[in-house]
Amino acid sequence: MYLIKKTHNFFTFFNNFSQNHNTKHMVSWISKTYSNQISWKYHLLFWIGYFMVNFIRWGSYFGDYTYSLKSNLVEFPIHILLTYFNIYYLIPKFILKRKIALYIIFLIAALTTAYIVRTGLNFFLVTENIWPEAVGNQRAFSFNHILAVTIGELYVVALVTAIKLTIDWITERKKNESLRELQLQTELKYLKSQIQPHFFFNTLNNLYSLIINKSEKASDVVLKLSEIMQYVIYDVKESKIGLLNEINYIHSYLELEELRHGDKISSKIEIKGDIDDISIPPLLLLPFIENCFKHGTRNNDAIILDIYFENSKNAELIFKTKNNFNQHNKIIKKHGIGIENIRRRLEILYKNNYLLETKIINNTYNVLLKIPIL
């Protein structure tokens, strides 16, 4: 029994380790794929494009492309420095930390510095007429000139900041969607992984009991168990498998239970319609079959089990089980995965597009499951 428990713990550890390793790898991949960092080439293309628009705009406005080129060469480095200072320093340090007053103070200081530098460079390097588009001869550091330059800088800063924040928002939303999908897939793998050690633990318990009793059935159990292990190891890694494969797995499980209980088991599988091309998530139906034996086994009671599959006209797979039910054995959840595990898997896989009902009718436990055929 000690060896069986260790085997069960090994299966659980292996599944959890594999799952955690893959999850960390996927989270890292998502973070890299949806990074908020914009490639430098897009920054370069944007500023070149924006520079050309301003160069042509003001060149045609003044009829002087030489002046437009010189003034833009002076002003654009200031635009770029002020914009990146706002995006990569002021917003993360103050806005994201809700320090609005400090943000406004630093922004005003940055705009003041930008105005002084821009005006001085234009005066000494380009033209002494620092505001050629104004009516009359306007002086530097006048209220109107300060206001015009500041509005121009704010326009550039606001435009680029809006573009950056929009890209960040779209990227963050995609990242969150991918992480949410990964979380669901991880949970789904965890729920599915619970079935495998659970099943093998129960089967090894049965095998242990047969060996203790020196039963000739022990060798048959080992052979049947090896067939099921091959199925579990290789087939359940896929997101979908053929329904016929799942039925064969269920049939093998029933044979194992028959080896354990002998003539006390009476099972029947009925299939209606063409199911050859139907695929379902692996190990989705086995827990229902396991529950049938939980409900039916007590004090050497006979177990009568009916299993039904139907490919309905509504593009749905209908799955039913019906077994005799011992009223003294209504709830057995110890060490079991339970109906809640199954229901959660169905929610992840099909959202609200499924039906699962369990009822007790005249000492029989009835399950009805309808899932779409995809």
DRENVOTOR-351560 format. One record per residue (C-alpha): residue in three letters; x, y, z; residue number from 1. Coordinates in steps of 0.02 Angstrom, whole numbers, padded with zeros to 5 digits. Example, Ala and Ser with C-alpha at 12.3 -4.5 7.8 and 13.67 -1.06 7.14 Angstrom:
BEGIN
+------+--------+--------+--------+-----+
| code |      X |      Y |      Z | pos |
+------+--------+--------+--------+-----+
|  Ala |  00615 | -00225 |  00390 |   1 |
|  Ser |  00684 | -00053 |  00357 |   2 |
+------+--------+--------+--------+-----+
% end
This chain:
BEGIN
+------+--------+--------+--------+-----+
| code |      X |      Y |      Z | pos |
+------+--------+--------+--------+-----+
|  Met |  00000 |  00000 |  00000 |   1 |
|  Tyr |  00147 |  00116 |  00036 |   2 |
|  Leu |  00212 |  00089 | -00141 |   3 |
|  Ile |  00040 |  00126 | -00214 |   4 |
|  Lys |  00029 |  00291 | -00120 |   5 |
|  Lys |  00203 |  00338 | -00178 |   6 |
|  Thr |  00154 |  00299 | -00357 |   7 |
|  His |  00001 |  00410 | -00341 |   8 |
|  Asn |  00110 |  00550 | -00270 |   9 |
|  Phe |  00232 |  00529 | -00413 |  10 |
|  Phe |  00096 |  00549 | -00544 |  11 |
|  Thr |  00032 |  00704 | -00456 |  12 |
|  Phe |  00206 |  00779 | -00439 |  13 |
|  Phe |  00251 |  00742 | -00620 |  14 |
|  Asn |  00092 |  00820 | -00687 |  15 |
|  Asn |  00109 |  00974 | -00578 |  16 |
|  Phe |  00293 |  00996 | -00620 |  17 |
|  Ser |  00262 |  00980 | -00806 |  18 |
|  Gln |  00114 |  01096 | -00798 |  19 |
|  Asn |  00208 |  01230 | -00698 |  20 |
|  His |  00359 |  01222 | -00813 |  21 |
|  Asn |  00253 |  01243 | -00970 |  22 |
|  Thr |  00151 |  01382 | -00889 |  23 |
|  Lys |  00306 |  01482 | -00843 |  24 |
|  His |  00373 |  01460 | -01019 |  25 |
|  Met |  00208 |  01519 | -01096 |  26 |
|  Val |  00195 |  01670 | -00979 |  27 |
|  Ser |  00372 |  01721 | -01027 |  28 |
|  Trp |  00330 |  01700 | -01212 |  29 |
|  Ile |  00171 |  01804 | -01196 |  30 |
|  Ser |  00265 |  01942 | -01105 |  31 |
|  Lys |  00396 |  01949 | -01242 |  32 |
|  Thr |  00268 |  01938 | -01383 |  33 |
|  Tyr |  00157 |  02076 | -01314 |  34 |
|  Ser |  00293 |  02190 | -01246 |  35 |
|  Asn |  00247 |  02374 | -01228 |  36 |
|  Gln |  00417 |  02421 | -01298 |  37 |
|  Ile |  00400 |  02490 | -01475 |  38 |
|  Ser |  00542 |  02448 | -01592 |  39 |
|  Trp |  00662 |  02592 | -01625 |  40 |
|  Lys |  00630 |  02581 | -01813 |  41 |
|  Tyr |  00448 |  02632 | -01787 |  42 |
|  His |  00504 |  02781 | -01683 |  43 |
|  Leu |  00623 |  02830 | -01822 |  44 |
|  Leu |  00492 |  02810 | -01958 |  45 |
|  Phe |  00366 |  02913 | -01859 |  46 |
|  Trp |  00483 |  03059 | -01830 |  47 |
|  Ile |  00547 |  03059 | -02009 |  48 |
|  Gly |  00368 |  03059 | -02072 |  49 |
|  Tyr |  00315 |  03195 | -01950 |  50 |
|  Phe |  00468 |  03299 | -01995 |  51 |
|  Met |  00430 |  03289 | -02181 |  52 |
|  Val |  00249 |  03342 | -02153 |  53 |
|  Asn |  00305 |  03495 | -02054 |  54 |
|  Phe |  00445 |  03536 | -02176 |  55 |
|  Ile |  00326 |  03536 | -02325 |  56 |
|  Arg |  00187 |  03622 | -02228 |  57 |
|  Trp |  00288 |  03771 | -02168 |  58 |
|  Gly |  00393 |  03778 | -02325 |  59 |
|  Ser |  00238 |  03800 | -02431 |  60 |
|  Tyr |  00162 |  03920 | -02303 |  61 |
|  Phe |  00311 |  04040 | -02306 |  62 |
|  Gly |  00365 |  04000 | -02483 |  63 |
|  Asp |  00537 |  03970 | -02408 |  64 |
|  Tyr |  00589 |  03788 | -02392 |  65 |
|  Thr |  00764 |  03834 | -02332 |  66 |
|  Tyr |  00693 |  03924 | -02181 |  67 |
|  Ser |  00572 |  03780 | -02149 |  68 |
|  Leu |  00713 |  03653 | -02154 |  69 |
|  Lys |  00824 |  03753 | -02035 |  70 |
|  Ser |  00687 |  03790 | -01909 |  71 |
|  Asn |  00625 |  03612 | -01906 |  72 |
|  Leu |  00803 |  03545 | -01884 |  73 |
|  Val |  00818 |  03657 | -01731 |  74 |
|  Glu |  00647 |  03621 | -01659 |  75 |
|  Phe |  00627 |  03434 | -01688 |  76 |
|  Pro |  00762 |  03375 | -01567 |  77 |
|  Ile |  00673 |  03480 | -01434 |  78 |
|  His |  00505 |  03401 | -01482 |  79 |
|  Ile |  00580 |  03228 | -01468 |  80 |
|  Leu |  00668 |  03258 | -01300 |  81 |
|  Leu |  00514 |  03339 | -01223 |  82 |
|  Thr |  00398 |  03203 | -01287 |  83 |
|  Tyr |  00504 |  03058 | -01224 |  84 |
|  Phe |  00534 |  03147 | -01059 |  85 |
|  Asn |  00345 |  03154 | -01038 |  86 |
|  Ile |  00310 |  02975 | -01095 |  87 |
|  Tyr |  00451 |  02881 | -01011 |  88 |
|  Tyr |  00482 |  02985 | -00856 |  89 |
|  Leu |  00341 |  03103 | -00806 |  90 |
|  Ile |  00194 |  02985 | -00840 |  91 |
|  Pro |  00267 |  02829 | -00754 |  92 |
|  Lys |  00339 |  02929 | -00608 |  93 |
|  Phe |  00192 |  03044 | -00573 |  94 |
|  Ile |  00033 |  03006 | -00672 |  95 |
|  Leu |  00035 |  02818 | -00639 |  96 |
|  Lys |  00068 |  02854 | -00456 |  97 |
|  Arg | -00071 |  02985 | -00452 |  98 |
|  Lys |  00046 |  03128 | -00410 |  99 |
|  Ile | -00042 |  03251 | -00525 | 100 |
|  Ala |  00020 |  03411 | -00443 | 101 |
|  Leu |  00203 |  03357 | -00460 | 102 |
|  Tyr |  00171 |  03306 | -00641 | 103 |
|  Ile |  00103 |  03478 | -00683 | 104 |
|  Ile |  00250 |  03565 | -00598 | 105 |
|  Phe |  00380 |  03460 | -00690 | 106 |
|  Leu |  00288 |  03478 | -00855 | 107 |
|  Ile |  00282 |  03668 | -00838 | 108 |
|  Ala |  00468 |  03668 | -00796 | 109 |
|  Ala |  00505 |  03561 | -00949 | 110 |
|  Leu |  00399 |  03672 | -01062 | 111 |
|  Thr |  00487 |  03826 | -00994 | 112 |
|  Thr |  00657 |  03751 | -01029 | 113 |
|  Ala |  00602 |  03697 | -01202 | 114 |
|  Tyr |  00538 |  03872 | -01241 | 115 |
|  Ile |  00700 |  03956 | -01188 | 116 |
|  Val |  00812 |  03835 | -01283 | 117 |
|  Arg |  00702 |  03834 | -01439 | 118 |
|  Thr |  00688 |  04024 | -01446 | 119 |
|  Gly |  00873 |  04051 | -01417 | 120 |
|  Leu |  00926 |  03924 | -01550 | 121 |
|  Asn |  00804 |  03995 | -01677 | 122 |
|  Phe |  00867 |  04172 | -01644 | 123 |
|  Phe |  01051 |  04130 | -01659 | 124 |
|  Leu |  01047 |  03992 | -01790 | 125 |
|  Val |  00897 |  04026 | -01902 | 126 |
|  Thr |  00825 |  04202 | -01899 | 127 |
|  Glu |  00810 |  04351 | -01785 | 128 |
|  Asn |  00626 |  04358 | -01831 | 129 |
|  Ile |  00580 |  04221 | -01708 | 130 |
|  Trp |  00394 |  04223 | -01754 | 131 |
|  Pro |  00377 |  04257 | -01940 | 132 |
|  Glu |  00198 |  04197 | -01953 | 133 |
|  Ala |  00135 |  04325 | -01826 | 134 |
|  Val |  00058 |  04491 | -01876 | 135 |
|  Gly |  00183 |  04630 | -01848 | 136 |
|  Asn |  00354 |  04615 | -01770 | 137 |
|  Gln |  00332 |  04508 | -01615 | 138 |
|  Arg |  00462 |  04498 | -01479 | 139 |
|  Ala |  00528 |  04343 | -01392 | 140 |
|  Phe |  00468 |  04310 | -01215 | 141 |
|  Ser |  00308 |  04406 | -01245 | 142 |
|  Phe |  00149 |  04326 | -01179 | 143 |
|  Asn |  00080 |  04287 | -01352 | 144 |
|  His |  00243 |  04209 | -01411 | 145 |
|  Ile |  00262 |  04104 | -01253 | 146 |
|  Leu |  00081 |  04046 | -01271 | 147 |
|  Ala |  00101 |  04003 | -01457 | 148 |
|  Val |  00262 |  03904 | -01432 | 149 |
|  Thr |  00194 |  03814 | -01279 | 150 |
|  Ile |  00035 |  03763 | -01369 | 151 |
|  Gly |  00141 |  03699 | -01514 | 152 |
|  Glu |  00248 |  03594 | -01398 | 153 |
|  Leu |  00095 |  03529 | -01305 | 154 |
|  Tyr |  00018 |  03480 | -01472 | 155 |
|  Val |  00169 |  03372 | -01515 | 156 |
|  Val |  00181 |  03298 | -01341 | 157 |
|  Ala | -00006 |  03260 | -01334 | 158 |
|  Leu | -00008 |  03182 | -01508 | 159 |
|  Val |  00138 |  03065 | -01476 | 160 |
|  Thr |  00081 |  03024 | -01299 | 161 |
|  Ala | -00093 |  02980 | -01364 | 162 |
|  Ile | -00017 |  02864 | -01495 | 163 |
|  Lys |  00095 |  02780 | -01364 | 164 |
|  Leu | -00045 |  02759 | -01238 | 165 |
|  Thr | -00160 |  02688 | -01372 | 166 |
|  Ile | -00028 |  02561 | -01425 | 167 |
|  Asp |  00002 |  02516 | -01242 | 168 |
|  Trp | -00184 |  02493 | -01212 | 169 |
|  Ile | -00205 |  02380 | -01364 | 170 |
|  Thr | -00048 |  02281 | -01318 | 171 |
|  Glu | -00102 |  02262 | -01137 | 172 |
|  Arg | -00274 |  02204 | -01187 | 173 |
|  Lys | -00202 |  02071 | -01303 | 174 |
|  Lys | -00081 |  02017 | -01167 | 175 |
|  Asn | -00220 |  02003 | -01039 | 176 |
|  Glu | -00327 |  01904 | -01161 | 177 |
|  Ser | -00182 |  01785 | -01194 | 178 |
|  Leu | -00145 |  01767 | -01008 | 179 |
|  Arg | -00329 |  01737 | -00972 | 180 |
|  Glu | -00332 |  01602 | -01107 | 181 |
|  Leu | -00172 |  01528 | -01037 | 182 |
|  Gln | -00248 |  01526 | -00863 | 183 |
|  Leu | -00400 |  01433 | -00927 | 184 |
|  Gln | -00292 |  01310 | -01023 | 185 |
|  Thr | -00182 |  01283 | -00871 | 186 |
|  Glu | -00334 |  01253 | -00762 | 187 |
|  Leu | -00403 |  01135 | -00894 | 188 |
|  Lys | -00240 |  01037 | -00897 | 189 |
|  Tyr | -00240 |  01030 | -00708 | 190 |
|  Leu | -00419 |  00966 | -00703 | 191 |
|  Lys | -00379 |  00836 | -00835 | 192 |
|  Ser | -00217 |  00785 | -00749 | 193 |
|  Gln | -00313 |  00746 | -00590 | 194 |
|  Ile | -00400 |  00604 | -00681 | 195 |
|  Gln | -00242 |  00508 | -00726 | 196 |
|  Pro | -00163 |  00483 | -00554 | 197 |
|  His | -00337 |  00460 | -00482 | 198 |
|  Phe | -00374 |  00319 | -00603 | 199 |
|  Phe | -00207 |  00233 | -00585 | 200 |
|  Phe | -00215 |  00246 | -00396 | 201 |
|  Asn | -00383 |  00158 | -00394 | 202 |
|  Thr | -00325 |  00025 | -00516 | 203 |
|  Leu | -00166 | -00009 | -00420 | 204 |
|  Asn | -00269 | -00027 | -00263 | 205 |
|  Asn | -00374 | -00158 | -00352 | 206 |
|  Leu | -00218 | -00245 | -00415 | 207 |
|  Tyr | -00143 | -00244 | -00240 | 208 |
|  Ser | -00300 | -00326 | -00172 | 209 |
|  Leu | -00296 | -00462 | -00306 | 210 |
|  Ile | -00112 | -00498 | -00274 | 211 |
|  Ile | -00142 | -00512 | -00086 | 212 |
|  Asn | -00281 | -00636 | -00122 | 213 |
|  Lys | -00168 | -00727 | -00248 | 214 |
|  Ser | -00300 | -00707 | -00381 | 215 |
|  Glu | -00265 | -00768 | -00558 | 216 |
|  Lys | -00347 | -00608 | -00620 | 217 |
|  Ala | -00197 | -00504 | -00566 | 218 |
|  Ser | -00102 | -00538 | -00728 | 219 |
|  Asp | -00254 | -00489 | -00832 | 220 |
|  Val | -00268 | -00327 | -00735 | 221 |
|  Val | -00085 | -00287 | -00770 | 222 |
|  Leu | -00110 | -00319 | -00957 | 223 |
|  Lys | -00268 | -00214 | -00966 | 224 |
|  Leu | -00188 | -00076 | -00864 | 225 |
|  Ser | -00041 | -00068 | -00984 | 226 |
|  Glu | -00163 | -00043 | -01130 | 227 |
|  Ile | -00248 |  00100 | -01039 | 228 |
|  Met | -00080 |  00178 | -00991 | 229 |
|  Gln | -00032 |  00181 | -01174 | 230 |
|  Tyr | -00193 |  00275 | -01210 | 231 |
|  Val | -00167 |  00398 | -01068 | 232 |
|  Ile |  00017 |  00433 | -01105 | 233 |
|  Tyr |  00001 |  00460 | -01293 | 234 |
|  Asp | -00178 |  00508 | -01334 | 235 |
|  Val | -00234 |  00627 | -01197 | 236 |
|  Lys | -00099 |  00753 | -01244 | 237 |
|  Glu | -00208 |  00804 | -01390 | 238 |
|  Ser | -00345 |  00933 | -01367 | 239 |
|  Lys | -00470 |  00820 | -01457 | 240 |
|  Ile | -00479 |  00633 | -01490 | 241 |
|  Gly | -00602 |  00525 | -01583 | 242 |
|  Leu | -00756 |  00477 | -01485 | 243 |
|  Leu | -00727 |  00296 | -01534 | 244 |
|  Asn | -00558 |  00302 | -01447 | 245 |
|  Glu | -00640 |  00369 | -01290 | 246 |
|  Ile | -00770 |  00230 | -01299 | 247 |
|  Asn | -00632 |  00100 | -01316 | 248 |
|  Tyr | -00551 |  00175 | -01162 | 249 |
|  Ile | -00715 |  00164 | -01067 | 250 |
|  His | -00735 | -00015 | -01125 | 251 |
|  Ser | -00561 | -00057 | -01060 | 252 |
|  Tyr | -00604 |  00024 | -00894 | 253 |
|  Leu | -00763 | -00080 | -00883 | 254 |
|  Glu | -00662 | -00237 | -00916 | 255 |
|  Leu | -00547 | -00190 | -00772 | 256 |
|  Glu | -00696 | -00168 | -00657 | 257 |
|  Glu | -00767 | -00335 | -00715 | 258 |
|  Leu | -00602 | -00418 | -00672 | 259 |
|  Arg | -00618 | -00341 | -00500 | 260 |
|  His | -00803 | -00374 | -00466 | 261 |
|  Gly | -00836 | -00523 | -00578 | 262 |
|  Asp | -01016 | -00570 | -00615 | 263 |
|  Lys | -01084 | -00429 | -00506 | 264 |
|  Ile | -01065 | -00308 | -00652 | 265 |
|  Ser | -01191 | -00298 | -00793 | 266 |
|  Ser | -01147 | -00159 | -00917 | 267 |
|  Lys | -01214 | -00110 | -01086 | 268 |
|  Ile | -01156 |  00020 | -01213 | 269 |
|  Glu | -01282 |  00082 | -01341 | 270 |
|  Ile | -01237 |  00194 | -01489 | 271 |
|  Lys | -01363 |  00285 | -01598 | 272 |
|  Gly | -01314 |  00374 | -01757 | 273 |
|  Asp | -01147 |  00393 | -01844 | 274 |
|  Ile | -01010 |  00439 | -01721 | 275 |
|  Asp | -00858 |  00395 | -01827 | 276 |
|  Asp | -00808 |  00576 | -01859 | 277 |
|  Ile | -00850 |  00648 | -01688 | 278 |
|  Ser | -00707 |  00713 | -01582 | 279 |
|  Ile | -00712 |  00763 | -01399 | 280 |
|  Pro | -00587 |  00818 | -01266 | 281 |
|  Pro | -00498 |  00664 | -01196 | 282 |
|  Leu | -00547 |  00591 | -01028 | 283 |
|  Leu | -00705 |  00695 | -01025 | 284 |
|  Leu | -00826 |  00551 | -01001 | 285 |
|  Leu | -00729 |  00428 | -00894 | 286 |
|  Pro | -00768 |  00516 | -00727 | 287 |
|  Phe | -00953 |  00483 | -00756 | 288 |
|  Ile | -00916 |  00298 | -00775 | 289 |
|  Glu | -00809 |  00299 | -00619 | 290 |
|  Asn | -00951 |  00381 | -00523 | 291 |
|  Cys | -01067 |  00242 | -00577 | 292 |
|  Phe | -00959 |  00118 | -00482 | 293 |
|  Lys | -00945 |  00233 | -00333 | 294 |
|  His | -01133 |  00244 | -00322 | 295 |
|  Gly | -01167 |  00062 | -00357 | 296 |
|  Thr | -01039 | -00028 | -00250 | 297 |
|  Arg | -01084 | -00061 | -00069 | 298 |
|  Asn | -01098 | -00222 |  00028 | 299 |
|  Asn | -01064 | -00327 | -00127 | 300 |
|  Asp | -01214 | -00256 | -00219 | 301 |
|  Ala | -01233 | -00298 | -00403 | 302 |
|  Ile | -01195 | -00155 | -00523 | 303 |
|  Ile | -01309 | -00124 | -00671 | 304 |
|  Leu | -01242 |  00007 | -00790 | 305 |
|  Asp | -01314 |  00073 | -00954 | 306 |
|  Ile | -01212 |  00192 | -01063 | 307 |
|  Tyr | -01288 |  00282 | -01211 | 308 |
|  Phe | -01213 |  00387 | -01352 | 309 |
|  Glu | -01311 |  00479 | -01485 | 310 |
|  Asn | -01266 |  00593 | -01629 | 311 |
|  Ser | -01422 |  00702 | -01625 | 312 |
|  Lys | -01497 |  00800 | -01769 | 313 |
|  Asn | -01454 |  00962 | -01679 | 314 |
|  Ala | -01267 |  00935 | -01703 | 315 |
|  Glu | -01251 |  00880 | -01522 | 316 |
|  Leu | -01174 |  00730 | -01440 | 317 |
|  Ile | -01292 |  00657 | -01311 | 318 |
|  Phe | -01212 |  00552 | -01176 | 319 |
|  Lys | -01313 |  00462 | -01042 | 320 |
|  Thr | -01272 |  00345 | -00901 | 321 |
|  Lys | -01392 |  00252 | -00787 | 322 |
|  Asn | -01343 |  00141 | -00644 | 323 |
|  Asn | -01421 |  00068 | -00489 | 324 |
|  Phe | -01396 |  00181 | -00341 | 325 |
|  Asn | -01371 |  00136 | -00159 | 326 |
|  Gln | -01458 |  00264 | -00049 | 327 |
|  His | -01326 |  00241 |  00086 | 328 |
|  Asn | -01190 |  00292 | -00036 | 329 |
|  Lys | -01255 |  00457 | -00100 | 330 |
|  Ile | -01097 |  00559 | -00083 | 331 |
|  Ile | -00923 |  00487 | -00099 | 332 |
|  Lys | -00796 |  00623 | -00134 | 333 |
|  Lys | -00645 |  00571 | -00033 | 334 |
|  His | -00494 |  00565 | -00149 | 335 |
|  Gly | -00613 |  00587 | -00297 | 336 |
|  Ile | -00618 |  00720 | -00431 | 337 |
|  Gly | -00807 |  00739 | -00418 | 338 |
|  Ile | -00941 |  00811 | -00529 | 339 |
|  Glu | -00878 |  00988 | -00494 | 340 |
|  Asn | -00715 |  00948 | -00583 | 341 |
|  Ile | -00812 |  00888 | -00735 | 342 |
|  Arg | -00927 |  01038 | -00734 | 343 |
|  Arg | -00779 |  01158 | -00725 | 344 |
|  Arg | -00697 |  01073 | -00874 | 345 |
|  Leu | -00858 |  01089 | -00972 | 346 |
|  Glu | -00870 |  01274 | -00928 | 347 |
|  Ile | -00694 |  01305 | -00992 | 348 |
|  Leu | -00717 |  01202 | -01149 | 349 |
|  Tyr | -00894 |  01249 | -01198 | 350 |
|  Lys | -00936 |  01402 | -01091 | 351 |
|  Asn | -01127 |  01399 | -01078 | 352 |
|  Asn | -01152 |  01293 | -01232 | 353 |
|  Tyr | -01179 |  01127 | -01144 | 354 |
|  Leu | -01305 |  01037 | -01033 | 355 |
|  Leu | -01264 |  00928 | -00884 | 356 |
|  Glu | -01399 |  00854 | -00775 | 357 |
|  Thr | -01387 |  00724 | -00636 | 358 |
|  Lys | -01542 |  00648 | -00558 | 359 |
|  Ile | -01590 |  00508 | -00440 | 360 |
|  Ile | -01745 |  00419 | -00504 | 361 |
|  Asn | -01813 |  00261 | -00421 | 362 |
|  Asn | -01647 |  00208 | -00346 | 363 |
|  Thr | -01553 |  00242 | -00508 | 364 |
|  Tyr | -01423 |  00376 | -00536 | 365 |
|  Asn | -01447 |  00461 | -00705 | 366 |
|  Val | -01329 |  00575 | -00799 | 367 |
|  Leu | -01372 |  00674 | -00955 | 368 |
|  Leu | -01237 |  00770 | -01049 | 369 |
|  Lys | -01258 |  00867 | -01210 | 370 |
|  Ile | -01110 |  00949 | -01294 | 371 |
|  Pro | -01095 |  01027 | -01467 | 372 |
|  Ile | -01012 |  00929 | -01605 | 373 |
|  Leu | -00872 |  01042 | -01668 | 374 |
+------+--------+--------+--------+-----+
% end
